[in-house]
Amino acid sequence: MITSTVELRNVAGTEAALGWAGSHTIVVDRPEGKAGGRNLGFNGAQLLALAIGGCFCNDLRYAAHEMNIDIEDIAVSVTLQLEGAPLIAVGAELDVICTSGDGSDTQALIERAKSVCTVANSVMRGFPVSFRVAG
């Protein structure tokens, strides 16, 4: 089994959190005026949408290397639908533009990336989330 661990800690003087994995960091916060939020970073829904879209962009590159396709341009827009109380994600739509360097059709490339996209496939299948409270 492969694992991936990230760490998060509060940012002194704010109610935001700083998250990191290795040398990469990101700030997590709520919108201005929401539960102490100061809009210093991404909220959870934005992070989920970024995870889905970012993973798909990476998988387009992996698939392109496997298929020997030169990608000229990638543009992905993710719309996450949220409902209920508590608010939960109920769907996501990706609008994808992917062009090859030689102008050939990229549909097979896009289909391959969809089939191996870790985050999208994980979300679609669901998985348990557990919480351990440290002393």
Backbone as CSV, one residue per row, in Angstrom:
resi,resn,N_x,N_y,N_z,CA_x,CA_y,CA_z,C_x,C_y,C_z
1,MET,0.847,-1.183,0.000,0.000,0.000,0.000,0.886,1.237,0.000
2,ILE,0.511,2.204,-0.781,1.189,3.498,-0.824,0.414,4.439,0.089
3,THR,1.108,5.271,0.849,0.433,6.264,1.685,0.944,7.656,1.342
4,SER,0.147,8.642,1.655,0.514,10.043,1.492,0.034,10.776,2.734
5,THR,0.936,11.491,3.386,0.587,12.203,4.607,0.873,13.683,4.424
6,VAL,-0.062,14.518,4.856,0.130,15.961,4.896,-0.013,16.410,6.342
7,GLU,0.516,17.543,6.669,0.426,18.113,8.016,-0.253,19.468,7.925
8,LEU,-1.014,19.827,8.958,-1.634,21.148,9.043,-1.472,21.691,10.447
9,ARG,-1.213,22.974,10.551,-1.100,23.659,11.835,-1.722,25.046,11.703
10,ASN,-2.170,25.582,12.839,-2.728,26.930,12.809,-1.632,27.943,12.462
11,VAL,-2.063,29.049,11.841,-1.162,30.149,11.518,-1.306,31.175,12.638
12,ALA,-0.215,31.434,13.354,-0.245,32.349,14.502,-0.867,33.690,14.117
13,GLY,-1.732,34.188,14.984,-2.371,35.482,14.775,-3.558,35.447,13.827
14,THR,-3.902,34.257,13.337,-5.059,34.115,12.447,-5.851,32.889,12.901
15,GLU,-6.932,32.625,12.224,-7.668,31.382,12.437,-7.547,30.489,11.212
16,ALA,-6.521,30.741,10.395,-6.248,29.938,9.201,-5.306,28.798,9.573
17,ALA,-5.136,27.878,8.647,-4.210,26.761,8.832,-3.208,26.748,7.687
18,LEU,-1.997,26.320,8.002,-0.967,26.119,6.998,-0.800,24.624,6.829
19,GLY,-0.927,24.163,5.601,-0.748,22.746,5.313,0.511,22.549,4.507
20,TRP,1.155,21.381,4.704,2.342,21.109,3.913,2.545,19.622,3.709
21,ALA,3.257,19.352,2.643,3.737,18.010,2.323,5.113,18.219,1.707
22,GLY,6.130,17.717,2.364,7.486,17.970,1.888,7.768,19.459,1.909
23,SER,8.199,20.011,0.799,8.530,21.436,0.736,7.399,22.283,0.164
24,HIS,6.223,21.685,-0.051,5.090,22.413,-0.625,4.111,22.830,0.464
25,THR,3.636,24.081,0.383,2.712,24.593,1.400,1.465,25.190,0.754
26,ILE,0.416,25.276,1.591,-0.839,25.890,1.160,-1.543,26.436,2.402
27,VAL,-2.248,27.536,2.241,-3.008,28.121,3.345,-4.479,27.754,3.167
28,VAL,-5.095,27.339,4.275,-6.503,26.956,4.296,-7.239,27.923,5.226
29,ASP,-8.335,28.505,4.753,-9.076,29.479,5.550,-10.526,29.478,5.087
30,ARG,-11.315,30.260,5.744,-12.704,30.448,5.373,-12.866,31.840,4.764
31,PRO,-13.992,32.068,4.068,-14.214,33.404,3.513,-14.222,34.467,4.614
32,GLU,-13.910,35.665,4.249,-13.915,36.808,5.165,-15.220,36.848,5.942
33,GLY,-15.133,36.924,7.278,-16.303,37.055,8.131,-17.032,35.760,8.443
34,LYS,-16.575,34.629,7.932,-17.216,33.332,8.206,-16.400,32.588,9.249
35,ALA,-16.925,32.487,10.462,-16.287,31.737,11.549,-14.833,32.157,11.748
36,GLY,-14.596,33.456,11.736,-13.244,33.975,11.953,-12.361,33.968,10.731
37,GLY,-12.915,33.565,9.593,-12.128,33.516,8.358,-11.700,34.899,7.901
38,ARG,-10.531,34.936,7.278,-10.014,36.191,6.734,-9.678,36.058,5.258
39,ASN,-10.163,34.977,4.628,-9.943,34.746,3.208,-8.452,34.725,2.860
40,LEU,-7.665,34.106,3.738,-6.218,34.054,3.542,-5.794,32.889,2.652
41,GLY,-6.717,31.978,2.379,-6.370,30.812,1.576,-7.613,30.124,1.062
42,PHE,-7.415,28.929,0.554,-8.501,28.147,-0.019,-9.400,27.565,1.065
43,ASN,-10.698,27.451,0.760,-11.589,26.735,1.678,-11.643,25.261,1.261
44,GLY,-12.310,24.456,2.035,-12.346,23.017,1.780,-12.917,22.644,0.424
45,ALA,-14.000,23.289,0.015,-14.593,22.982,-1.285,-13.628,23.311,-2.416
46,GLN,-12.955,24.437,-2.301,-11.971,24.804,-3.320,-10.819,23.806,-3.354
47,LEU,-10.388,23.359,-2.174,-9.312,22.363,-2.126,-9.750,21.052,-2.764
48,LEU,-10.988,20.642,-2.529,-11.477,19.415,-3.134,-11.523,19.558,-4.656
49,ALA,-12.040,20.689,-5.140,-12.089,20.926,-6.587,-10.678,20.976,-7.173
50,LEU,-9.760,21.627,-6.473,-8.365,21.674,-6.937,-7.736,20.287,-6.947
51,ALA,-8.054,19.469,-5.941,-7.515,18.112,-5.900,-8.009,17.300,-7.098
52,ILE,-9.291,17.411,-7.400,-9.850,16.678,-8.538,-9.203,17.162,-9.840
53,GLY,-9.213,18.464,-10.048,-8.671,19.024,-11.291,-7.160,18.885,-11.401
54,GLY,-6.468,19.102,-10.294,-5.009,18.996,-10.319,-4.553,17.579,-10.595
55,CYS,-5.197,16.620,-9.971,-4.874,15.212,-10.208,-5.134,14.855,-11.670
56,PHE,-6.248,15.328,-12.218,-6.563,15.040,-13.608,-5.517,15.654,-14.544
57,CYS,-5.074,16.885,-14.261,-4.019,17.511,-15.076,-2.743,16.665,-15.032
58,ASN,-2.368,16.209,-13.841,-1.185,15.346,-13.727,-1.371,14.062,-14.520
59,ASP,-2.562,13.473,-14.433,-2.796,12.218,-15.132,-2.842,12.394,-16.649
60,LEU,-3.241,13.571,-17.116,-3.114,13.860,-18.550,-1.642,13.787,-18.963
61,ARG,-0.770,14.335,-18.128,0.673,14.305,-18.438,1.216,12.879,-18.377
62,TYR,0.828,12.112,-17.342,1.266,10.713,-17.256,0.822,9.938,-18.500
63,ALA,-0.451,10.087,-18.861,-0.993,9.368,-20.014,-0.307,9.814,-21.304
64,ALA,-0.045,11.097,-21.427,0.629,11.604,-22.632,2.015,10.981,-22.772
65,HIS,2.733,10.846,-21.668,4.053,10.218,-21.724,3.936,8.748,-22.112
66,GLU,2.941,8.044,-21.543,2.716,6.639,-21.897,2.390,6.473,-23.375
67,MET,1.612,7.415,-23.899,1.106,7.299,-25.269,1.974,8.050,-26.278
68,ASN,3.081,8.628,-25.825,3.982,9.409,-26.694,3.251,10.532,-27.421
69,ILE,2.462,11.277,-26.671,1.734,12.424,-27.210,2.317,13.688,-26.596
70,ASP,2.606,14.658,-27.427,3.113,15.945,-26.965,1.924,16.866,-26.699
71,ILE,1.714,17.238,-25.429,0.625,18.148,-25.082,1.099,19.582,-25.237
72,GLU,0.318,20.353,-25.978,0.632,21.765,-26.158,-0.035,22.625,-25.097
73,ASP,-1.298,22.280,-24.766,-2.052,23.128,-23.843,-3.062,22.289,-23.070
74,ILE,-3.184,22.600,-21.774,-4.212,22.004,-20.921,-4.930,23.145,-20.204
75,ALA,-6.248,23.091,-20.216,-7.059,24.004,-19.413,-8.196,23.180,-18.818
76,VAL,-8.292,23.179,-17.495,-9.327,22.413,-16.805,-10.060,23.346,-15.848
77,SER,-11.375,23.343,-15.930,-12.215,24.098,-15.008,-13.076,23.086,-14.258
78,VAL,-13.070,23.167,-12.926,-13.835,22.234,-12.105,-14.937,23.001,-11.383
79,THR,-16.163,22.534,-11.540,-17.291,23.091,-10.806,-17.768,22.031,-9.832
80,LEU,-17.722,22.354,-8.555,-18.134,21.438,-7.498,-19.509,21.855,-7.014
81,GLN,-20.446,20.905,-6.978,-21.788,21.193,-6.468,-21.854,20.750,-5.011
82,LEU,-22.402,21.622,-4.155,-22.514,21.364,-2.725,-23.963,21.536,-2.289
83,GLU,-24.396,20.677,-1.361,-25.765,20.760,-0.849,-25.805,20.339,0.606
84,GLY,-26.901,20.710,1.252,-27.246,20.152,2.548,-26.641,20.816,3.754
85,ALA,-27.000,20.234,4.898,-26.464,20.650,6.188,-26.221,19.376,6.988
86,PRO,-25.024,18.955,7.199,-23.801,19.671,6.832,-23.609,19.685,5.314
87,LEU,-22.953,20.725,4.845,-22.692,20.899,3.429,-21.770,19.792,2.937
88,ILE,-22.188,19.092,1.886,-21.340,18.046,1.306,-21.304,18.199,-0.214
89,ALA,-20.221,17.735,-0.800,-20.106,17.726,-2.257,-21.015,16.634,-2.802
90,VAL,-21.825,16.985,-3.787,-22.743,16.019,-4.383,-22.433,15.771,-5.861
91,GLY,-21.479,16.501,-6.401,-21.096,16.292,-7.786,-19.992,17.238,-8.196
92,ALA,-19.303,16.858,-9.246,-18.258,17.712,-9.814,-18.288,17.572,-11.320
93,GLU,-18.084,18.676,-12.005,-18.013,18.691,-13.462,-16.689,19.289,-13.878
94,LEU,-15.989,18.604,-14.765,-14.733,19.104,-15.298,-14.939,19.499,-16.752
95,ASP,-14.568,20.708,-17.094,-14.519,21.154,-18.481,-13.055,21.096,-18.874
96,VAL,-12.751,20.329,-19.918,-11.369,20.026,-20.264,-11.049,20.494,-21.677
97,ILE,-9.951,21.209,-21.797,-9.359,21.509,-23.094,-7.954,20.927,-23.059
98,CYS,-7.657,20.072,-24.012,-6.332,19.469,-24.113,-5.972,19.388,-25.582
99,THR,-4.949,20.113,-25.976,-4.528,20.103,-27.369,-3.136,19.498,-27.475
100,SER,-2.944,18.768,-28.560,-1.642,18.147,-28.805,-0.782,19.067,-29.664
101,GLY,0.513,18.852,-29.580,1.448,19.668,-30.344,1.277,19.540,-31.835
102,ASP,0.841,18.363,-32.300,0.676,18.155,-33.740,-0.765,18.338,-34.204
103,GLY,-1.652,18.754,-33.298,-3.041,19.014,-33.665,-3.921,17.777,-33.748
104,SER,-3.385,16.614,-33.365,-4.183,15.380,-33.438,-5.221,15.345,-32.321
105,ASP,-6.213,14.487,-32.505,-7.304,14.325,-31.554,-6.747,13.807,-30.219
106,THR,-7.197,14.388,-29.110,-6.716,13.990,-27.782,-7.774,13.232,-26.980
107,GLN,-8.858,12.810,-27.619,-9.932,12.142,-26.875,-9.453,10.869,-26.183
108,ALA,-8.642,10.057,-26.851,-8.133,8.819,-26.232,-7.242,9.150,-25.035
109,LEU,-6.481,10.210,-25.137,-5.635,10.667,-24.037,-6.491,11.083,-22.843
110,ILE,-7.532,11.845,-23.105,-8.431,12.297,-22.042,-9.112,11.095,-21.383
111,GLU,-9.561,10.143,-22.185,-10.208,8.946,-21.635,-9.243,8.149,-20.763
112,ARG,-7.992,8.032,-21.190,-6.993,7.320,-20.392,-6.779,8.032,-19.058
113,ALA,-6.644,9.354,-19.082,-6.449,10.119,-17.847,-7.650,9.954,-16.914
114,LYS,-8.869,9.976,-17.463,-10.074,9.758,-16.644,-10.031,8.392,-15.970
115,SER,-9.573,7.397,-16.679,-9.608,6.031,-16.142,-8.617,5.809,-15.011
116,VAL,-7.564,6.637,-14.937,-6.538,6.432,-13.905,-6.470,7.556,-12.874
117,CYS,-7.353,8.529,-12.952,-7.288,9.700,-12.064,-7.584,9.298,-10.612
118,THR,-6.560,9.311,-9.788,-6.652,8.849,-8.405,-7.749,9.567,-7.624
119,VAL,-7.762,10.885,-7.659,-8.719,11.630,-6.844,-10.141,11.449,-7.364
120,ALA,-10.347,11.610,-8.647,-11.705,11.459,-9.193,-12.237,10.058,-8.941
121,ASN,-11.419,9.039,-9.187,-11.865,7.668,-8.960,-12.114,7.394,-7.478
122,SER,-11.301,7.956,-6.605,-11.498,7.779,-5.165,-12.805,8.412,-4.713
123,VAL,-13.066,9.633,-5.172,-14.293,10.330,-4.796,-15.510,9.582,-5.330
124,MET,-15.435,9.115,-6.562,-16.578,8.408,-7.156,-16.869,7.088,-6.444
125,ARG,-15.854,6.439,-5.949,-16.048,5.148,-5.281,-16.281,5.300,-3.788
126,GLY,-15.820,6.393,-3.227,-15.946,6.614,-1.794,-14.939,5.802,-1.016
127,PHE,-14.613,6.262,0.154,-13.674,5.551,1.024,-13.911,6.009,2.452
128,PRO,-13.575,5.165,3.422,-13.811,5.568,4.819,-12.817,6.636,5.264
129,VAL,-13.281,7.504,6.130,-12.440,8.529,6.747,-12.574,8.330,8.259
130,SER,-11.456,8.184,8.936,-11.517,8.001,10.393,-10.798,9.153,11.067
131,PHE,-11.184,9.438,12.292,-10.601,10.513,13.083,-10.041,9.934,14.350
132,ARG,-8.745,10.146,14.604,-8.122,9.744,15.862,-7.760,11.015,16.610
133,VAL,-8.188,11.119,17.828,-7.888,12.300,18.633,-6.658,12.009,19.466
134,ALA,-5.604,12.793,19.235,-4.354,12.617,19.958,-4.433,13.321,21.306
135,GLY,-3.830,12.717,22.288,-3.850,13.266,23.651,-3.010,14.448,23.747
